């Protein structure tokens, strides 16, 4: 309608815990906790003129949050240095802000374009700390390392939507849609430093600044959606060429563990039913009951 607008707001949180034995022993445990809370989305849409609309949204693109540690209980370390604990922390997120225009040149057809801006920072830290020291020679060091990534990137999206069945009186609508996203280089700025401290002196051992050659994928998606006054059903397919955009980019996650990127295929489906929307005497019949599922590839390989 010409004199109305849509506003949507959501918050999402998660807490995950993991506790496992290291190398199958009962004396060494590896623990990790992953906590996130974030604005899931803010969306706003409004009409500008007949057949022309404006949309704005803010949502998280990715997030990092973990804290884990591992104690080195080997006899050679415990007998010569003391108790050594390795700690790993990660925190931060990348957010995307989108502003788009939609235009319906014909009654059943609409096209759109959006400008997207990605920004944010992620911080990863690791510590090697010595406690219960049994040596006084100063031949050990406690080490703290920090990697900080700052991202800032513009991108563009394009879409088309066609409704071969558009019966507004009976509220029966069948819609087909497709979108394309350009992708391209992110090149986040990366700052790394290593701080070494022993009982005799403290020093910044290493400090570097560089840019990572990471690229966002091109994305192609298509979907179908059908609705009546009581049911709604939709299916989407999404393809992202993470591997094609990052063929030569590989990260190291520890000795012998390398992380590369691969293309992804994802299918998402959702179903909604409203038993009797006009039943004023029973609120449960007016409620929307929804179920959904998604299946797809992860964009990294280990």
C-alpha positions as CSV (number, residue, x, y, z in Angstrom):
1,X,0.0,0.0,0.0
2,X,1.1,3.5,-0.8
3,X,0.8,4.9,2.7
4,X,2.3,2.1,4.8
5,X,5.8,0.8,5.6
6,X,7.3,-2.4,7.0
7,X,9.8,-2.6,10.0
8,X,11.5,-5.7,11.3
9,X,13.9,-6.2,14.2
10,X,15.4,-9.3,15.7
11,X,18.1,-10.4,18.3
12,X,19.9,-13.7,18.2
13,X,22.1,-15.4,20.8
14,X,23.8,-18.7,21.2
15,X,25.9,-20.6,23.7
16,X,27.9,-23.7,22.8
17,X,30.2,-25.8,25.0
18,X,32.7,-28.5,24.2
19,X,34.9,-30.6,26.5
20,X,37.0,-33.5,25.1
21,X,40.0,-35.6,26.0
22,X,43.2,-34.8,24.2
23,X,44.7,-37.7,22.2
24,X,42.5,-40.2,24.0
25,X,44.0,-39.7,27.4
26,X,42.2,-39.0,30.6
27,X,44.7,-36.6,32.1
28,X,44.5,-33.8,29.5
29,X,41.3,-32.0,28.6
30,X,40.6,-29.5,25.8
31,X,37.7,-27.2,26.6
32,X,36.1,-24.5,24.5
33,X,33.1,-22.2,24.9
34,X,31.4,-20.2,22.1
35,X,29.1,-17.4,23.0
36,X,27.4,-14.9,20.7
37,X,24.7,-12.3,21.0
38,X,24.0,-9.9,18.2
39,X,21.3,-8.0,16.4
40,X,20.1,-10.5,13.9
41,X,18.6,-8.0,11.6
42,X,17.0,-4.6,11.2
43,X,14.9,-4.1,8.2
44,X,12.8,-1.2,6.9
45,X,10.8,-0.9,3.7
46,X,8.7,2.0,2.4
47,X,7.0,3.1,-0.9
48,X,8.4,6.0,-2.8
49,X,5.9,6.2,-5.7
50,X,3.6,3.9,-7.6
51,X,5.5,0.8,-8.4
52,X,8.7,2.0,-6.7
53,X,10.0,1.1,-3.2
54,X,13.0,1.7,-1.0
55,X,14.5,-0.9,1.4
56,X,17.2,-0.7,4.1
57,X,18.6,-3.5,6.2
58,X,21.4,-4.2,8.7
59,X,22.4,-7.7,9.6
60,X,25.5,-9.7,10.7
61,X,27.4,-11.3,7.8
62,X,29.7,-13.4,10.1
63,X,30.8,-13.5,13.7
64,X,33.6,-15.0,15.8
65,X,33.4,-15.9,19.5
66,X,35.4,-18.5,21.3
67,X,37.6,-19.1,24.4
68,X,39.6,-22.3,25.0
69,X,42.7,-23.6,26.7
70,X,45.0,-26.6,27.0
71,X,47.4,-27.5,29.8
72,X,50.8,-29.0,28.8
73,X,51.3,-31.8,31.4
74,X,54.2,-33.5,29.7
75,X,57.0,-34.5,32.2
76,X,59.7,-32.7,30.3
77,X,57.9,-29.3,30.6
78,X,56.6,-29.8,34.1
79,X,59.9,-31.0,35.4
80,X,62.0,-28.3,33.9
81,X,59.8,-25.2,33.6
82,X,56.5,-25.7,35.5
83,X,52.8,-25.6,34.5
84,X,52.2,-24.2,31.0
85,X,48.8,-23.3,29.8
86,X,47.9,-22.4,26.2
87,X,44.9,-20.1,25.8
88,X,43.0,-19.0,22.6
89,X,40.4,-16.2,22.3
90,X,38.4,-14.8,19.4
91,X,35.8,-12.1,19.2
92,X,34.3,-9.8,16.6
93,X,31.9,-9.7,13.7
94,X,31.4,-8.4,10.1
95,X,28.1,-6.5,9.5
96,X,26.5,-5.7,6.2
97,X,24.3,-2.6,5.6
98,X,22.1,-2.7,2.5
99,X,20.1,0.0,0.7
100,X,18.1,-1.0,-2.3
101,X,15.5,0.1,-4.8
102,X,12.7,-2.0,-6.2
103,X,10.7,-1.2,-9.3
104,X,7.6,-2.9,-10.8
105,X,7.4,-1.9,-14.5
106,X,4.5,-4.4,-14.9
107,X,1.9,-5.8,-12.5
108,X,3.4,-9.2,-12.1
109,X,7.1,-8.3,-12.6
110,X,9.6,-6.4,-10.4
111,X,13.3,-5.8,-10.5
112,X,15.7,-4.4,-8.0
113,X,19.3,-3.4,-7.2
114,X,21.0,-2.9,-3.9
115,X,24.3,-1.4,-2.6
116,X,25.9,-3.3,0.2
117,X,28.6,-2.2,2.6
118,X,30.5,-4.7,4.8
119,X,32.4,-3.5,7.8
120,X,33.7,-4.7,11.1
121,X,36.7,-6.2,12.9
122,X,37.7,-9.5,14.3
123,X,40.4,-10.1,17.0
124,X,42.1,-13.4,17.7
125,X,44.6,-13.8,20.5
126,X,46.7,-16.6,21.9
127,X,48.7,-16.9,25.2
128,X,51.4,-19.2,26.4
129,X,51.5,-18.7,30.2
130,X,53.8,-20.3,32.7
131,X,52.6,-20.8,36.3
132,X,53.9,-22.8,39.3
133,X,57.4,-22.0,38.1
134,X,60.2,-24.3,39.3
135,X,63.1,-22.6,37.4
136,X,64.7,-19.3,38.3
137,X,67.1,-19.0,35.4
138,X,65.0,-16.9,33.2
139,X,65.2,-19.4,30.3
140,X,61.4,-19.5,29.7
141,X,59.1,-16.9,28.2
142,X,55.4,-16.2,28.5
143,X,54.1,-15.2,25.0
144,X,51.0,-13.2,24.0
145,X,50.0,-12.9,20.3
146,X,47.2,-10.8,18.8
147,X,45.8,-10.7,15.3
148,X,43.4,-8.0,14.4
149,X,41.4,-7.9,11.1
150,X,39.6,-4.8,9.9
151,X,37.2,-5.1,6.9
152,X,35.6,-2.4,4.8
153,X,34.0,-3.4,1.4
154,X,31.3,-2.2,-1.0
155,X,29.3,-4.8,-3.0
156,X,26.2,-4.8,-5.3
157,X,23.2,-7.1,-5.6
158,X,20.6,-7.4,-8.4
159,X,17.3,-9.3,-8.4
160,X,14.2,-10.1,-10.4
161,X,10.8,-11.4,-9.2
162,X,7.8,-12.7,-11.3
163,X,4.4,-13.8,-10.1
164,X,2.6,-15.9,-12.8
165,X,-0.3,-16.4,-10.3
166,X,-1.4,-13.2,-8.6
167,X,-5.0,-13.4,-7.4
168,X,-5.2,-10.8,-4.6
169,X,-8.9,-11.3,-4.0
170,X,-8.5,-15.0,-3.1
171,X,-4.9,-14.3,-1.7
172,X,-3.4,-17.0,-3.9
173,X,0.1,-16.0,-5.1
174,X,2.9,-18.0,-6.8
175,X,6.2,-16.1,-7.1
176,X,9.5,-17.0,-8.8
177,X,12.6,-15.0,-8.0
178,X,16.4,-14.9,-8.6
179,X,19.3,-12.7,-7.3
180,X,22.9,-12.2,-8.3
181,X,25.7,-10.7,-6.1
182,X,29.0,-9.4,-7.5
183,X,31.5,-10.5,-4.8
184,X,35.0,-9.3,-5.1
185,X,38.1,-8.6,-3.0
186,X,37.7,-7.7,0.7
187,X,41.4,-7.3,1.5
188,X,40.9,-6.8,5.2
189,X,43.8,-5.0,7.0
190,X,45.6,-7.3,9.3
191,X,47.8,-6.3,12.3
192,X,49.8,-8.9,14.1
193,X,52.1,-8.5,17.1
194,X,53.8,-10.9,19.5
195,X,54.7,-9.8,23.0
196,X,57.3,-11.9,24.9
197,X,57.8,-11.7,28.6
198,X,60.2,-13.6,30.9
199,X,61.5,-12.9,34.4
200,X,64.3,-10.7,33.1
201,X,62.8,-8.5,30.3
202,X,59.8,-7.8,28.2
203,X,59.9,-7.1,24.5
204,X,57.6,-6.9,21.4
205,X,59.2,-9.6,19.4
206,X,57.2,-9.1,16.2
207,X,54.8,-6.5,14.7
208,X,53.5,-6.6,11.2
209,X,50.8,-4.9,9.1
210,X,49.5,-6.4,5.8
211,X,46.4,-7.0,3.8
212,X,44.8,-10.5,3.3
213,X,43.9,-11.5,-0.3
214,X,40.5,-12.8,0.7
215,X,37.6,-12.3,-1.8
216,X,33.9,-12.5,-1.2
217,X,32.1,-15.0,-3.5
218,X,29.8,-14.3,-6.4
219,X,26.4,-15.5,-5.4
220,X,23.5,-16.8,-7.5
221,X,20.2,-17.8,-6.0
222,X,16.8,-18.7,-7.1
223,X,13.5,-19.6,-5.4
224,X,9.8,-20.3,-5.6
225,X,7.1,-19.2,-3.1
226,X,3.4,-20.1,-2.9
227,X,0.8,-18.8,-0.5
228,X,-2.9,-19.0,0.2
229,X,-4.9,-17.5,3.1
230,X,-3.9,-20.5,5.3
231,X,-0.6,-21.9,4.0
232,X,2.7,-20.6,2.7
233,X,5.6,-22.6,1.3
234,X,9.0,-21.6,-0.1
235,X,12.2,-23.2,-1.4
236,X,15.5,-21.4,-2.2
237,X,18.7,-22.6,-3.8
238,X,22.0,-20.6,-3.3
239,X,25.3,-21.1,-5.0
240,X,28.5,-19.3,-3.9
241,X,31.9,-19.7,-5.6
242,X,34.1,-19.3,-2.5
243,X,36.6,-21.7,-4.1
244,X,36.7,-20.0,-7.5
245,X,37.3,-16.6,-5.9
246,X,40.0,-17.8,-3.4
247,X,41.8,-20.6,-5.4
248,X,45.3,-19.5,-4.3
249,X,44.4,-18.5,-0.8
250,X,45.1,-20.9,2.1
251,X,45.4,-20.4,5.8
252,X,47.3,-22.4,8.4
253,X,45.4,-23.5,11.5
254,X,48.4,-25.2,13.1
255,X,51.1,-27.7,12.2
256,X,49.8,-29.9,9.4
257,X,46.3,-28.3,9.3
258,X,45.5,-26.1,6.4
259,X,42.3,-24.3,5.7
260,X,41.2,-23.7,2.1
261,X,38.0,-22.4,0.5
262,X,35.5,-24.4,-1.6
263,X,32.3,-23.6,-3.6
264,X,29.0,-24.1,-1.8
265,X,25.5,-25.3,-2.7
266,X,22.6,-24.7,-0.2
267,X,18.9,-25.6,-0.3
268,X,16.5,-23.9,2.1
269,X,12.8,-24.7,2.6
270,X,10.1,-23.3,4.9
271,X,6.4,-24.0,5.5
272,X,3.8,-22.0,7.4
273,X,0.2,-22.8,8.3
274,X,-2.5,-20.6,9.9
275,X,-5.5,-22.8,10.9
276,X,-8.2,-20.1,10.7
277,X,-7.0,-16.6,10.5
278,X,-10.5,-15.1,11.0
279,X,-11.3,-17.1,14.1
280,X,-11.8,-14.3,16.6
281,X,-12.7,-16.7,19.5
282,X,-9.6,-18.8,19.4
283,X,-6.2,-17.2,19.4
284,X,-4.4,-20.5,18.7
285,X,-6.2,-20.7,15.4
286,X,-5.0,-17.3,14.3
287,X,-1.3,-18.0,15.1
288,X,1.3,-18.8,12.5
289,X,3.0,-22.2,12.9
290,X,6.3,-22.5,11.0
291,X,8.9,-25.1,10.3
292,X,12.0,-24.9,8.1
293,X,15.2,-26.7,7.2
294,X,18.4,-26.0,5.3
295,X,21.1,-28.3,3.9
296,X,24.4,-27.2,2.3
297,X,28.1,-27.3,2.1
298,X,30.5,-25.5,4.4
299,X,32.7,-23.0,2.6
300,X,36.0,-24.1,4.2
301,X,37.9,-27.4,4.0
302,X,40.4,-28.6,6.6
